[in-house]
Amino acid sequence: MLSVFSIQRKIRDGRLPHDGITEVWSSPSAGETCDACDTILAKDQLVMEGTTRAPGRRALQFHVRCFQIWDSERRPA
């Protein structure tokens, strides 16, 4: 199961950005791997994708719940 602590760790070490994303969209999954929890999204799930402000970085892909947790955790307290 996804841990908030694992997302916090990925934000701290740069594997997930702490800044916002410039564009967000969702679509049916094609079997992508979630950047937050490193598991494959099932074909019956939605994938949340977004582009960051970082030049050259590929779009991030998340389960809906993982996206919600990342979006909450990346914001300053």
Backbone as JSON, one array per atom type, in Angstrom:
{
  "sequence": "MLSVFSIQRKIRDGRLPHDGITEVWSSPSAGETCDACDTILAKDQLVMEGTTRAPGRRALQFHVRCFQIWDSERRPA",
  "N": [[0.84, -1.18, 0.0], [0.4, 2.26, -0.66], [2.49, 4.66, 0.83], [2.39, 7.68, 2.6], [4.75, 8.6, 3.56], [6.63, 7.53, 1.77], [6.12, 9.03, -0.51], [6.74, 11.57, 0.46], [9.48, 11.18, 0.86], [10.33, 10.79, -1.79], [9.8, 13.32, -2.81], [11.58, 14.87, -1.29], [14.08, 13.8, -2.14], [14.08, 14.43, -4.8], [12.96, 12.8, -6.75], [10.27, 13.09, -7.17], [8.69, 16.1, -8.1], [8.65, 19.15, -6.17], [7.55, 21.48, -6.89], [4.77, 22.95, -8.63], [2.59, 21.66, -11.25], [2.24, 22.31, -14.71], [0.25, 21.59, -16.42], [-2.5, 19.38, -16.32], [-4.0, 16.24, -16.89], [-6.29, 13.53, -17.44], [-6.72, 10.1, -18.3], [-7.84, 6.92, -19.61], [-6.03, 4.18, -18.28], [-3.14, 2.73, -19.76], [-1.61, 0.81, -18.78], [0.48, 2.1, -17.48], [3.25, 2.93, -15.26], [3.01, 4.04, -11.99], [4.39, 7.03, -10.84], [4.57, 7.68, -8.17], [4.01, 5.43, -6.43], [5.2, 3.34, -7.72], [3.88, 1.15, -8.85], [2.02, -0.71, -11.3], [-0.59, 0.75, -13.14], [-3.85, -0.44, -13.33], [-5.72, -1.51, -16.19], [-8.36, -0.74, -15.98], [-8.34, 1.59, -14.56], [-8.02, 5.17, -14.03], [-5.41, 7.22, -15.26], [-3.56, 9.83, -13.97], [-1.97, 12.48, -15.39], [0.71, 14.81, -15.74], [2.52, 17.76, -16.62], [5.57, 19.25, -15.62], [7.21, 22.27, -14.46], [9.86, 21.99, -14.83], [12.42, 21.98, -17.17], [12.69, 19.67, -19.85], [11.82, 17.44, -18.41], [9.93, 14.48, -18.32], [6.37, 13.81, -18.64], [4.59, 13.34, -15.63], [3.14, 10.44, -14.11], [0.36, 9.14, -12.42], [-1.61, 7.16, -10.1], [-4.98, 8.08, -9.33], [-5.44, 8.55, -6.56], [-2.78, 8.58, -5.62], [-1.84, 10.85, -6.94], [-3.38, 12.81, -5.65], [-2.35, 12.63, -3.03], [0.39, 13.26, -3.48], [0.06, 15.9, -4.47], [-0.94, 17.19, -2.22], [1.15, 16.77, -0.34], [3.36, 18.04, -1.47], [3.03, 20.72, -1.16], [3.88, 23.64, 0.75], [3.81, 23.58, 4.33]],
  "CA": [[0.0, 0.0, 0.0], [1.13, 3.52, -0.77], [2.78, 5.35, 2.07], [2.63, 9.12, 2.51], [6.18, 8.78, 3.82], [7.4, 7.25, 0.56], [5.96, 10.19, -1.39], [7.54, 12.64, 1.06], [10.89, 10.85, 0.59], [10.58, 11.05, -3.21], [9.83, 14.77, -2.99], [12.84, 15.35, -0.7], [15.27, 13.42, -2.91], [13.97, 14.93, -6.16], [12.31, 11.88, -7.69], [9.0, 13.77, -7.46], [8.91, 17.54, -7.93], [7.91, 19.85, -5.12], [6.83, 22.59, -7.5], [3.51, 22.57, -9.26], [2.6, 21.19, -12.62], [1.67, 23.33, -15.58], [-0.92, 21.04, -17.11], [-2.93, 18.08, -15.77], [-5.07, 15.6, -17.63], [-6.47, 12.13, -17.08], [-7.17, 9.24, -19.38], [-7.8, 5.51, -19.2], [-4.68, 3.65, -18.19], [-2.65, 1.77, -20.75], [-0.63, 0.0, -18.07], [1.61, 2.91, -17.05], [3.73, 2.77, -13.89], [2.79, 5.23, -11.17], [5.64, 7.62, -10.37], [4.55, 7.79, -6.71], [4.06, 4.15, -5.72], [5.96, 2.39, -8.54], [3.1, -0.01, -9.29], [1.37, -0.53, -12.6], [-2.01, 1.09, -13.1], [-4.69, -1.41, -14.03], [-6.37, -0.96, -17.39], [-9.67, -0.17, -15.65], [-8.12, 2.78, -13.74], [-7.6, 6.4, -14.7], [-4.06, 7.71, -14.98], [-3.43, 11.28, -13.9], [-0.68, 12.87, -15.95], [0.95, 16.24, -15.66], [3.85, 18.25, -16.98], [6.12, 20.16, -14.62], [7.92, 23.45, -14.96], [11.26, 21.61, -15.06], [12.67, 21.72, -18.6], [13.17, 18.35, -20.23], [11.28, 16.35, -17.6], [8.77, 13.85, -18.94], [5.12, 13.93, -17.89], [4.44, 12.45, -14.48], [1.96, 9.58, -14.2], [-0.05, 8.74, -11.08], [-2.97, 6.76, -9.75], [-5.71, 9.27, -8.88], [-5.16, 8.76, -5.14], [-1.37, 8.96, -5.48], [-1.76, 12.24, -7.37], [-3.95, 13.63, -4.57], [-1.39, 12.65, -1.92], [1.55, 14.05, -3.91], [-0.32, 17.3, -4.57], [-1.05, 17.69, -0.85], [2.43, 16.72, 0.34], [4.37, 18.92, -2.07], [2.74, 22.1, -0.76], [4.44, 24.01, 2.06], [2.88, 23.47, 5.47]],
  "C": [[0.88, 1.24, 0.0], [1.31, 4.16, 0.59], [3.01, 6.83, 1.79], [4.12, 9.38, 2.69], [7.03, 8.5, 2.59], [7.28, 8.39, -0.45], [6.77, 11.35, -0.85], [9.03, 12.42, 0.76], [11.23, 11.15, -0.87], [10.6, 12.54, -3.51], [11.16, 15.32, -2.47], [14.04, 15.01, -1.57], [15.17, 13.77, -4.39], [13.35, 13.99, -7.17], [10.92, 12.35, -8.06], [9.22, 15.25, -7.22], [8.11, 18.11, -6.77], [7.16, 21.05, -5.68], [5.59, 22.06, -8.21], [3.69, 22.03, -10.67], [1.84, 22.2, -13.47], [0.41, 22.88, -16.28], [-1.22, 19.67, -16.52], [-4.04, 17.54, -16.65], [-5.19, 14.16, -17.14], [-6.99, 11.38, -18.3], [-7.19, 7.81, -18.87], [-6.36, 5.01, -19.23], [-4.38, 2.69, -19.34], [-1.56, 0.91, -20.12], [0.61, 0.77, -17.65], [2.04, 2.54, -15.62], [3.58, 4.09, -13.16], [4.13, 5.74, -10.65], [5.7, 7.73, -8.85], [4.76, 6.44, -6.03], [4.78, 3.04, -6.49], [5.21, 1.11, -8.88], [2.4, 0.32, -10.6], [-0.11, -0.22, -12.4], [-2.78, 0.04, -13.9], [-5.39, -0.73, -15.19], [-7.75, -0.37, -17.11], [-9.56, 1.07, -14.75], [-7.84, 3.99, -14.62], [-6.16, 6.69, -14.32], [-4.13, 9.22, -14.99], [-2.04, 11.61, -14.41], [-0.52, 14.37, -15.85], [2.37, 16.58, -16.06], [4.29, 19.27, -15.93], [6.78, 21.35, -15.29], [9.38, 23.13, -15.28], [11.48, 21.29, -16.54], [13.2, 20.3, -18.82], [12.63, 17.19, -19.42], [10.04, 15.79, -18.28], [7.53, 14.05, -18.07], [5.11, 12.92, -16.76], [3.14, 11.67, -14.62], [1.64, 9.03, -12.82], [-1.4, 8.02, -11.11], [-3.66, 8.03, -9.27], [-5.38, 9.56, -7.41], [-3.71, 9.17, -4.91], [-1.16, 10.42, -5.89], [-2.26, 13.16, -6.25], [-2.97, 13.75, -3.4], [-0.18, 13.48, -2.29], [1.21, 15.54, -3.92], [-0.43, 17.93, -3.18], [0.32, 17.79, -0.18], [3.48, 17.68, -0.21], [4.21, 20.36, -1.64], [3.37, 22.41, 0.59], [3.39, 23.95, 3.15], [2.44, 24.83, 5.97]]
}
